[in-house]
Amino acid sequence: MAASTTATPRDTGGTDSPHRSPAIRWLAVVAVMLGIFSIVTTEILPIGLLTEVGASFTVSDGMAGLMMTMPGFLAAIAAPVVTVATARIDRRLMLCAFLVLLAAANFLAAAAPAYWMVLVSRVIVGIVIGGFWSIGASLAERLVPAESVGRATAVIFSAVPLGSVLGVPAGTFIGDLAGWRTAFIAVGGLTVGVLILLLVVTPPLPPHRSTRLGVLRGALNSVATRFALLLTVLVVLAHFGTYTYVTPFLEQVTDAGSGLITVFLLVYGAAGILGNFLGGSLVARRPRATFGTAAGMIAAATLLLPVLGQWKAGAVALLIVWGVAYGAVPVSSQTWFIKASPDTPEAASVMFTASFQATISLGALTGGIVVDASSPSTVMTLGGMTAVLMVIAVLAVHRQGSGARAVDSGVRGTEACPVGSRRDGEVAREGPTQGLR
């Protein structure tokens, strides 16, 4: 992935522990990736268990969708608040603390005697998401040498599609075999294992640059950052407003059983892994086209699902298109944010995390209202129309001509420069695309 960040000059040659072996450095990267994998799996696990959890507490699909809504809203608040409040605390210590909270949240959900306790556990998950993501997403430059930052960032972000391809289907499978509570226990146990690995292989990470509210306000002054916010909100709203309710859709429209739905989600996740690495490669050369194409594919898949999704072959084909498209979304969004604020990578990660998570909640909430008032097919149609709006926004940038070309040429130019070089850090403020240089 090409989402490079601006490194703080150090005497350590780009890492905080220059004497650590390459294998240990990469194990630290994997530990951060597994931490995010545990978070992503916990966050979206209810998608595969939505109807089962709802039936257990006798709540509607829309009400059960609050399990997706709660974490996102809390994460959006926690991202700036927690990052600023803990700005002077060792980042390794904070990552470990967040994993302790994540494990506790999973075990609480598994033991919850009432639905409100499940929602309390999801509040804790939201705080963890906001804090861990904001810190972890920008750590690659501190764990590996400068020339390896791109690969390390791709590894860290692979946790997003891996959570779909392994976490959610595995959780759904466990839920089918032993009940949804057992699925949450399993994810809690995984989190404890990741915590131990993180403690063993990750070096101390004292903060090099404090992220203050003034830094965040400065980042928002960039037109490029605000444009990244717009694109992210539209595409994530389209995706999570629909994908949160894909299980009810497959049950009611496609007439798929629980076992087949697990397979469908597995196929979707595998396509997401492919999309993650394809997007990471293409966004380096064509950020505008990559992001716009991903949104266009999501629009096509969700708009066609009510028609072609009545047949199992049509549903799985569209889920593959959808998976490839969404796999490219997080890497594309993070790239745009970091190119907009190259000198403050942690602040860029805060913006990315807050906007992404707030929109996940908004999408899940909106989709829940629609699905309770109408049907899963209506949710798919409205989500597709929202994705079309994102495509229109990207096309509007394209009509700027030279400004749009500046995005592609500017990002291509950074590939020839080491991460953290001045050329990568030159930020123009003239337009929504020039700031990505």
FIMI-910601 format. One record per residue (C-alpha): residue in one letter; x, y, z; residue number from 1. Coordinates in steps of 0.25 Angstrom, whole numbers. Example, Ala and Ser with C-alpha at 12.3 -4.5 7.8 and 13.67 -1.06 7.14 Angstrom:
BEGIN
+-----+-------+-------+-------+-----+
| res |     X |     Y |     Z |   n |
+-----+-------+-------+-------+-----+
|   a |    49 |   -18 |    31 |   1 |
|   s |    55 |    -4 |    29 |   2 |
+-----+-------+-------+-------+-----+
REM end
This chain:
BEGIN
+-----+-------+-------+-------+-----+
| res |     X |     Y |     Z |   n |
+-----+-------+-------+-------+-----+
|   m |     0 |     0 |     0 |   1 |
|   a |     5 |    14 |    -3 |   2 |
|   a |    -1 |    21 |     9 |   3 |
|   s |    12 |    26 |    13 |   4 |
|   t |    14 |    36 |    25 |   5 |
|   t |    24 |    46 |    29 |   6 |
|   a |    35 |    41 |    38 |   7 |
|   t |    40 |    49 |    49 |   8 |
|   p |    55 |    50 |    48 |   9 |
|   r |    62 |    41 |    57 |  10 |
|   d |    76 |    36 |    60 |  11 |
|   t |    71 |    22 |    59 |  12 |
|   g |    69 |    21 |    44 |  13 |
|   g |    54 |    21 |    44 |  14 |
|   t |    51 |    12 |    55 |  15 |
|   d |    50 |    13 |    70 |  16 |
|   s |    59 |     1 |    73 |  17 |
|   p |    70 |     0 |    62 |  18 |
|   h |    77 |   -12 |    69 |  19 |
|   r |    65 |   -21 |    68 |  20 |
|   s |    66 |   -32 |    58 |  21 |
|   p |    57 |   -30 |    45 |  22 |
|   a |    49 |   -43 |    49 |  23 |
|   i |    45 |   -36 |    62 |  24 |
|   r |    42 |   -23 |    55 |  25 |
|   w |    32 |   -30 |    46 |  26 |
|   l |    26 |   -38 |    57 |  27 |
|   a |    23 |   -25 |    64 |  28 |
|   v |    16 |   -21 |    51 |  29 |
|   v |     8 |   -34 |    51 |  30 |
|   a |     5 |   -32 |    66 |  31 |
|   v |    -1 |   -18 |    62 |  32 |
|   m |    -8 |   -24 |    50 |  33 |
|   l |   -14 |   -35 |    59 |  34 |
|   g |   -19 |   -25 |    69 |  35 |
|   i |   -26 |   -18 |    58 |  36 |
|   f |   -31 |   -31 |    53 |  37 |
|   s |   -37 |   -34 |    67 |  38 |
|   i |   -44 |   -20 |    67 |  39 |
|   v |   -49 |   -22 |    53 |  40 |
|   t |   -55 |   -36 |    56 |  41 |
|   t |   -61 |   -31 |    69 |  42 |
|   e |   -67 |   -19 |    62 |  43 |
|   i |   -74 |   -26 |    51 |  44 |
|   l |   -76 |   -40 |    57 |  45 |
|   p |   -91 |   -36 |    60 |  46 |
|   i |   -93 |   -35 |    45 |  47 |
|   g |   -92 |   -50 |    44 |  48 |
|   l |  -100 |   -52 |    57 |  49 |
|   l |  -110 |   -41 |    56 |  50 |
|   t |  -123 |   -50 |    55 |  51 |
|   e |  -118 |   -60 |    65 |  52 |
|   v |  -115 |   -49 |    76 |  53 |
|   g |  -128 |   -42 |    72 |  54 |
|   a |  -136 |   -54 |    74 |  55 |
|   s |  -129 |   -57 |    87 |  56 |
|   f |  -133 |   -44 |    93 |  57 |
|   t |  -146 |   -43 |    85 |  58 |
|   v |  -142 |   -30 |    78 |  59 |
|   s |  -144 |   -26 |    63 |  60 |
|   d |  -133 |   -27 |    53 |  61 |
|   g |  -133 |   -11 |    53 |  62 |
|   m |  -131 |   -11 |    68 |  63 |
|   a |  -120 |   -22 |    68 |  64 |
|   g |  -113 |   -13 |    58 |  65 |
|   l |  -110 |    -4 |    69 |  66 |
|   m |   -99 |   -13 |    72 |  67 |
|   m |   -92 |    -7 |    60 |  68 |
|   t |   -97 |     7 |    63 |  69 |
|   m |   -92 |     8 |    77 |  70 |
|   p |   -77 |     5 |    74 |  71 |
|   g |   -76 |    15 |    63 |  72 |
|   f |   -81 |    27 |    70 |  73 |
|   l |   -73 |    24 |    82 |  74 |
|   a |   -60 |    22 |    73 |  75 |
|   a |   -63 |    35 |    66 |  76 |
|   i |   -62 |    42 |    79 |  77 |
|   a |   -51 |    34 |    85 |  78 |
|   a |   -42 |    36 |    74 |  79 |
|   p |   -38 |    50 |    76 |  80 |
|   v |   -41 |    51 |    91 |  81 |
|   v |   -33 |    38 |    95 |  82 |
|   t |   -22 |    42 |    85 |  83 |
|   v |   -20 |    56 |    91 |  84 |
|   a |   -22 |    51 |   106 |  85 |
|   t |   -12 |    41 |   105 |  86 |
|   a |    -2 |    49 |    96 |  87 |
|   r |    10 |    48 |   106 |  88 |
|   i |     8 |    33 |   109 |  89 |
|   d |    16 |    22 |   103 |  90 |
|   r |     8 |    17 |    91 |  91 |
|   r |    11 |     2 |    94 |  92 |
|   l |     5 |     3 |   107 |  93 |
|   m |    -7 |     9 |   101 |  94 |
|   l |    -9 |    -2 |    91 |  95 |
|   c |    -8 |   -12 |   102 |  96 |
|   a |   -18 |    -5 |   110 |  97 |
|   f |   -28 |    -4 |    99 |  98 |
|   l |   -26 |   -19 |    96 |  99 |
|   v |   -29 |   -22 |   111 | 100 |
|   l |   -42 |   -14 |   109 | 101 |
|   l |   -46 |   -21 |    96 | 102 |
|   a |   -44 |   -35 |   103 | 103 |
|   a |   -53 |   -30 |   115 | 104 |
|   a |   -64 |   -25 |   105 | 105 |
|   n |   -65 |   -38 |    98 | 106 |
|   f |   -66 |   -46 |   111 | 107 |
|   l |   -76 |   -36 |   116 | 108 |
|   a |   -85 |   -38 |   103 | 109 |
|   a |   -84 |   -53 |   104 | 110 |
|   a |   -89 |   -53 |   119 | 111 |
|   a |   -99 |   -42 |   117 | 112 |
|   p |  -113 |   -46 |   122 | 113 |
|   a |  -120 |   -34 |   116 | 114 |
|   y |  -118 |   -27 |   103 | 115 |
|   w |  -115 |   -14 |   109 | 116 |
|   m |  -102 |   -21 |   115 | 117 |
|   v |   -98 |   -25 |   101 | 118 |
|   l |   -99 |   -10 |    97 | 119 |
|   v |   -91 |    -6 |   109 | 120 |
|   s |   -80 |   -16 |   103 | 121 |
|   r |   -81 |    -9 |    90 | 122 |
|   v |   -79 |     4 |    96 | 123 |
|   i |   -65 |    -1 |   101 | 124 |
|   v |   -62 |    -6 |    88 | 125 |
|   g |   -65 |     7 |    82 | 126 |
|   i |   -54 |    14 |    91 | 127 |
|   v |   -44 |     3 |    88 | 128 |
|   i |   -46 |     5 |    73 | 129 |
|   g |   -44 |    20 |    74 | 130 |
|   g |   -32 |    19 |    82 | 131 |
|   f |   -25 |     7 |    76 | 132 |
|   w |   -28 |    11 |    62 | 133 |
|   s |   -23 |    25 |    63 | 134 |
|   i |   -10 |    20 |    69 | 135 |
|   g |    -7 |     7 |    62 | 136 |
|   a |   -10 |    12 |    48 | 137 |
|   s |     1 |    21 |    48 | 138 |
|   l |    12 |    13 |    55 | 139 |
|   a |    18 |     6 |    43 | 140 |
|   e |    29 |    16 |    41 | 141 |
|   r |    33 |    14 |    56 | 142 |
|   l |    34 |    -1 |    55 | 143 |
|   v |    42 |    -3 |    42 | 144 |
|   p |    52 |     4 |    33 | 145 |
|   a |    48 |    15 |    24 | 146 |
|   e |    49 |     7 |    12 | 147 |
|   s |    39 |    -4 |    18 | 148 |
|   v |    28 |     6 |    23 | 149 |
|   g |    19 |     4 |    10 | 150 |
|   r |    19 |   -11 |    12 | 151 |
|   a |    17 |   -11 |    27 | 152 |
|   t |     5 |    -1 |    25 | 153 |
|   a |    -1 |   -11 |    15 | 154 |
|   v |     1 |   -22 |    25 | 155 |
|   i |    -6 |   -14 |    36 | 156 |
|   f |   -17 |   -10 |    27 | 157 |
|   s |   -19 |   -25 |    23 | 158 |
|   a |   -26 |   -27 |    36 | 159 |
|   v |   -38 |   -20 |    31 | 160 |
|   p |   -42 |   -30 |    20 | 161 |
|   l |   -36 |   -42 |    28 | 162 |
|   g |   -46 |   -38 |    39 | 163 |
|   s |   -57 |   -41 |    28 | 164 |
|   v |   -51 |   -53 |    22 | 165 |
|   l |   -47 |   -60 |    34 | 166 |
|   g |   -53 |   -53 |    46 | 167 |
|   v |   -67 |   -51 |    43 | 168 |
|   p |   -69 |   -65 |    36 | 169 |
|   a |   -62 |   -72 |    47 | 170 |
|   g |   -70 |   -65 |    57 | 171 |
|   t |   -83 |   -68 |    49 | 172 |
|   f |   -79 |   -83 |    48 | 173 |
|   i |   -76 |   -84 |    63 | 174 |
|   g |   -89 |   -77 |    66 | 175 |
|   d |   -97 |   -87 |    58 | 176 |
|   l |   -89 |   -99 |    65 | 177 |
|   a |   -89 |   -94 |    79 | 178 |
|   g |   -97 |   -81 |    80 | 179 |
|   w |   -94 |   -66 |    78 | 180 |
|   r |   -89 |   -65 |    93 | 181 |
|   t |   -78 |   -75 |    89 | 182 |
|   a |   -74 |   -67 |    77 | 183 |
|   f |   -71 |   -55 |    86 | 184 |
|   i |   -63 |   -63 |    96 | 185 |
|   a |   -54 |   -68 |    85 | 186 |
|   v |   -51 |   -54 |    80 | 187 |
|   g |   -48 |   -50 |    94 | 188 |
|   g |   -38 |   -62 |    96 | 189 |
|   l |   -32 |   -58 |    82 | 190 |
|   t |   -30 |   -43 |    88 | 191 |
|   v |   -23 |   -48 |   100 | 192 |
|   g |   -13 |   -56 |    91 | 193 |
|   v |   -11 |   -44 |    83 | 194 |
|   l |    -8 |   -36 |    96 | 195 |
|   i |     3 |   -45 |   100 | 196 |
|   l |     9 |   -45 |    86 | 197 |
|   l |     9 |   -30 |    86 | 198 |
|   l |    15 |   -29 |   100 | 199 |
|   v |    26 |   -39 |    96 | 200 |
|   v |    30 |   -33 |    82 | 201 |
|   t |    27 |   -18 |    82 | 202 |
|   p |    37 |    -8 |    87 | 203 |
|   p |    34 |     3 |    96 | 204 |
|   l |    28 |    14 |    87 | 205 |
|   p |    29 |    28 |    95 | 206 |
|   p |    22 |    39 |    87 | 207 |
|   h |    31 |    47 |    78 | 208 |
|   r |    20 |    57 |    74 | 209 |
|   s |     9 |    61 |    83 | 210 |
|   t |    -5 |    61 |    76 | 211 |
|   r |   -12 |    73 |    81 | 212 |
|   l |   -25 |    79 |    78 | 213 |
|   g |   -18 |    91 |    71 | 214 |
|   v |   -12 |    80 |    62 | 215 |
|   l |   -25 |    74 |    58 | 216 |
|   r |   -31 |    88 |    56 | 217 |
|   g |   -20 |    91 |    46 | 218 |
|   a |   -22 |    78 |    39 | 219 |
|   l |   -36 |    82 |    37 | 220 |
|   n |   -32 |    95 |    31 | 221 |
|   s |   -27 |    87 |    19 | 222 |
|   v |   -37 |    87 |     7 | 223 |
|   a |   -31 |    73 |     4 | 224 |
|   t |   -35 |    68 |    17 | 225 |
|   r |   -49 |    73 |    17 | 226 |
|   f |   -51 |    66 |     3 | 227 |
|   a |   -45 |    53 |     9 | 228 |
|   l |   -56 |    54 |    19 | 229 |
|   l |   -67 |    56 |     9 | 230 |
|   l |   -62 |    44 |     1 | 231 |
|   t |   -61 |    35 |    13 | 232 |
|   v |   -74 |    39 |    19 | 233 |
|   l |   -82 |    36 |     6 | 234 |
|   v |   -75 |    23 |     2 | 235 |
|   v |   -75 |    17 |    17 | 236 |
|   l |   -90 |    21 |    18 | 237 |
|   a |   -93 |    14 |     6 | 238 |
|   h |   -86 |     1 |    10 | 239 |
|   f |   -89 |     0 |    25 | 240 |
|   g |  -104 |     5 |    22 | 241 |
|   t |  -105 |    -8 |    14 | 242 |
|   y |   -95 |   -18 |    18 | 243 |
|   t |  -100 |   -18 |    33 | 244 |
|   y |  -113 |   -24 |    28 | 245 |
|   v |  -107 |   -33 |    17 | 246 |
|   t |  -110 |   -46 |    26 | 247 |
|   p |  -125 |   -42 |    27 | 248 |
|   f |  -125 |   -39 |    12 | 249 |
|   l |  -119 |   -53 |     8 | 250 |
|   e |  -129 |   -60 |    18 | 251 |
|   q |  -141 |   -53 |    12 | 252 |
|   v |  -138 |   -50 |    -2 | 253 |
|   t |  -128 |   -60 |    -6 | 254 |
|   d |  -134 |   -71 |     3 | 255 |
|   a |  -120 |   -76 |     7 | 256 |
|   g |  -118 |   -84 |    20 | 257 |
|   s |  -109 |   -80 |    31 | 258 |
|   g |   -98 |   -90 |    26 | 259 |
|   l |   -99 |   -84 |    12 | 260 |
|   i |   -98 |   -70 |    17 | 261 |
|   t |   -85 |   -73 |    25 | 262 |
|   v |   -79 |   -78 |    11 | 263 |
|   f |   -84 |   -65 |     4 | 264 |
|   l |   -78 |   -56 |    15 | 265 |
|   l |   -65 |   -64 |    14 | 266 |
|   v |   -65 |   -62 |    -1 | 267 |
|   y |   -68 |   -47 |     1 | 268 |
|   g |   -56 |   -46 |    11 | 269 |
|   a |   -47 |   -53 |     1 | 270 |
|   a |   -50 |   -43 |    -9 | 271 |
|   g |   -48 |   -32 |     1 | 272 |
|   i |   -33 |   -37 |     3 | 273 |
|   l |   -31 |   -36 |   -12 | 274 |
|   g |   -37 |   -22 |   -12 | 275 |
|   n |   -28 |   -18 |    -1 | 276 |
|   f |   -15 |   -21 |    -8 | 277 |
|   l |   -21 |   -17 |   -22 | 278 |
|   g |   -25 |    -4 |   -16 | 279 |
|   g |   -12 |    -2 |    -9 | 280 |
|   s |    -5 |    -3 |   -22 | 281 |
|   l |   -14 |     5 |   -30 | 282 |
|   v |   -16 |    17 |   -21 | 283 |
|   a |    -1 |    20 |   -22 | 284 |
|   r |    -3 |    23 |   -36 | 285 |
|   r |   -17 |    27 |   -38 | 286 |
|   p |   -23 |    31 |   -24 | 287 |
|   r |   -35 |    38 |   -30 | 288 |
|   a |   -39 |    27 |   -40 | 289 |
|   t |   -37 |    16 |   -30 | 290 |
|   f |   -46 |    22 |   -19 | 291 |
|   g |   -56 |    26 |   -30 | 292 |
|   t |   -56 |    12 |   -36 | 293 |
|   a |   -58 |     5 |   -23 | 294 |
|   a |   -70 |    14 |   -20 | 295 |
|   g |   -75 |    11 |   -34 | 296 |
|   m |   -74 |    -4 |   -31 | 297 |
|   i |   -81 |    -3 |   -18 | 298 |
|   a |   -92 |     5 |   -25 | 299 |
|   a |   -94 |    -6 |   -36 | 300 |
|   a |   -94 |   -17 |   -26 | 301 |
|   t |  -104 |   -12 |   -16 | 302 |
|   l |  -113 |    -6 |   -27 | 303 |
|   l |  -113 |   -20 |   -34 | 304 |
|   l |  -115 |   -28 |   -22 | 305 |
|   p |  -130 |   -27 |   -21 | 306 |
|   v |  -131 |   -32 |   -35 | 307 |
|   l |  -120 |   -42 |   -37 | 308 |
|   g |  -119 |   -46 |   -22 | 309 |
|   q |  -132 |   -54 |   -23 | 310 |
|   w |  -123 |   -65 |   -29 | 311 |
|   k |  -111 |   -70 |   -21 | 312 |
|   a |  -102 |   -69 |   -33 | 313 |
|   g |  -105 |   -55 |   -35 | 314 |
|   a |  -104 |   -52 |   -20 | 315 |
|   v |   -90 |   -58 |   -19 | 316 |
|   a |   -85 |   -51 |   -32 | 317 |
|   l |   -89 |   -38 |   -27 | 318 |
|   l |   -83 |   -40 |   -13 | 319 |
|   i |   -70 |   -43 |   -20 | 320 |
|   v |   -71 |   -30 |   -27 | 321 |
|   w |   -75 |   -23 |   -14 | 322 |
|   g |   -64 |   -30 |    -6 | 323 |
|   v |   -53 |   -25 |   -16 | 324 |
|   a |   -58 |   -11 |   -16 | 325 |
|   y |   -59 |    -9 |    -1 | 326 |
|   g |   -46 |   -16 |     1 | 327 |
|   a |   -40 |    -4 |    -6 | 328 |
|   v |   -48 |     7 |     2 | 329 |
|   p |   -40 |     7 |    15 | 330 |
|   v |   -26 |     8 |     9 | 331 |
|   s |   -31 |    19 |    -1 | 332 |
|   s |   -37 |    27 |    10 | 333 |
|   q |   -25 |    26 |    19 | 334 |
|   t |   -16 |    30 |     7 | 335 |
|   w |   -24 |    42 |     4 | 336 |
|   f |   -24 |    47 |    19 | 337 |
|   i |    -9 |    45 |    20 | 338 |
|   k |    -6 |    52 |     7 | 339 |
|   a |   -14 |    63 |    12 | 340 |
|   s |    -7 |    64 |    25 | 341 |
|   p |     7 |    58 |    23 | 342 |
|   d |    14 |    65 |    34 | 343 |
|   t |     5 |    60 |    45 | 344 |
|   p |     2 |    45 |    42 | 345 |
|   e |    -5 |    42 |    56 | 346 |
|   a |   -14 |    54 |    54 | 347 |
|   a |   -17 |    48 |    40 | 348 |
|   s |   -21 |    35 |    46 | 349 |
|   v |   -30 |    42 |    56 | 350 |
|   m |   -37 |    48 |    45 | 351 |
|   f |   -38 |    35 |    37 | 352 |
|   t |   -43 |    27 |    49 | 353 |
|   a |   -53 |    38 |    54 | 354 |
|   s |   -59 |    40 |    40 | 355 |
|   f |   -59 |    25 |    37 | 356 |
|   q |   -65 |    21 |    50 | 357 |
|   a |   -76 |    32 |    51 | 358 |
|   t |   -81 |    28 |    38 | 359 |
|   i |   -81 |    13 |    41 | 360 |
|   s |   -91 |    17 |    52 | 361 |
|   l |   -99 |    26 |    43 | 362 |
|   g |  -100 |    16 |    32 | 363 |
|   a |  -104 |     4 |    42 | 364 |
|   l |  -114 |    13 |    49 | 365 |
|   t |  -120 |    19 |    36 | 366 |
|   g |  -120 |     5 |    30 | 367 |
|   g |  -127 |    -1 |    43 | 368 |
|   i |  -138 |    10 |    42 | 369 |
|   v |  -140 |     7 |    27 | 370 |
|   v |  -140 |    -9 |    29 | 371 |
|   d |  -151 |    -8 |    40 | 372 |
|   a |  -159 |     1 |    32 | 373 |
|   s |  -158 |    -6 |    18 | 374 |
|   s |  -149 |   -17 |    14 | 375 |
|   p |  -134 |   -21 |    12 | 376 |
|   s |  -136 |   -19 |    -3 | 377 |
|   t |  -140 |    -4 |     0 | 378 |
|   v |  -127 |    -3 |     8 | 379 |
|   m |  -119 |    -8 |    -3 | 380 |
|   t |  -125 |     2 |   -13 | 381 |
|   l |  -123 |    14 |    -4 | 382 |
|   g |  -108 |    10 |    -1 | 383 |
|   g |  -105 |     9 |   -16 | 384 |
|   m |  -111 |    23 |   -18 | 385 |
|   t |  -102 |    28 |    -7 | 386 |
|   a |   -90 |    21 |   -14 | 387 |
|   v |   -94 |    28 |   -27 | 388 |
|   l |   -93 |    42 |   -20 | 389 |
|   m |   -78 |    38 |   -16 | 390 |
|   v |   -75 |    35 |   -31 | 391 |
|   i |   -81 |    48 |   -35 | 392 |
|   a |   -73 |    56 |   -25 | 393 |
|   v |   -60 |    49 |   -30 | 394 |
|   l |   -64 |    52 |   -45 | 395 |
|   a |   -66 |    67 |   -40 | 396 |
|   v |   -52 |    67 |   -36 | 397 |
|   h |   -48 |    61 |   -50 | 398 |
|   r |   -55 |    73 |   -57 | 399 |
|   q |   -45 |    82 |   -50 | 400 |
|   g |   -35 |    77 |   -60 | 401 |
|   s |   -21 |    81 |   -55 | 402 |
|   g |   -25 |    80 |   -41 | 403 |
|   a |   -29 |    65 |   -43 | 404 |
|   r |   -16 |    62 |   -50 | 405 |
|   a |    -9 |    68 |   -39 | 406 |
|   v |   -14 |    57 |   -30 | 407 |
|   d |    -9 |    46 |   -39 | 408 |
|   s |     5 |    53 |   -42 | 409 |
|   g |     7 |    57 |   -28 | 410 |
|   v |     5 |    44 |   -22 | 411 |
|   r |    13 |    37 |   -33 | 412 |
|   g |    24 |    46 |   -30 | 413 |
|   t |    24 |    42 |   -15 | 414 |
|   e |    28 |    28 |   -20 | 415 |
|   a |    41 |    32 |   -24 | 416 |
|   c |    44 |    39 |   -11 | 417 |
|   p |    47 |    32 |     2 | 418 |
|   v |    36 |    32 |    13 | 419 |
|   g |    38 |    45 |    21 | 420 |
|   s |    45 |    53 |    10 | 421 |
|   r |    41 |    67 |     8 | 422 |
|   r |    36 |    64 |    -5 | 423 |
|   d |    25 |    55 |     1 | 424 |
|   g |    22 |    66 |    11 | 425 |
|   e |    19 |    77 |     2 | 426 |
|   v |     5 |    81 |     4 | 427 |
|   a |    -3 |    91 |    -5 | 428 |
|   r |   -15 |    97 |     0 | 429 |
|   e |   -21 |   102 |   -13 | 430 |
|   g |   -32 |    91 |   -16 | 431 |
|   p |   -37 |    78 |   -11 | 432 |
|   t |   -28 |    70 |   -19 | 433 |
|   q |   -15 |    78 |   -19 | 434 |
|   g |   -14 |    76 |    -4 | 435 |
|   l |   -11 |    61 |    -6 | 436 |
|   r |     2 |    64 |   -12 | 437 |
+-----+-------+-------+-------+-----+
REM end
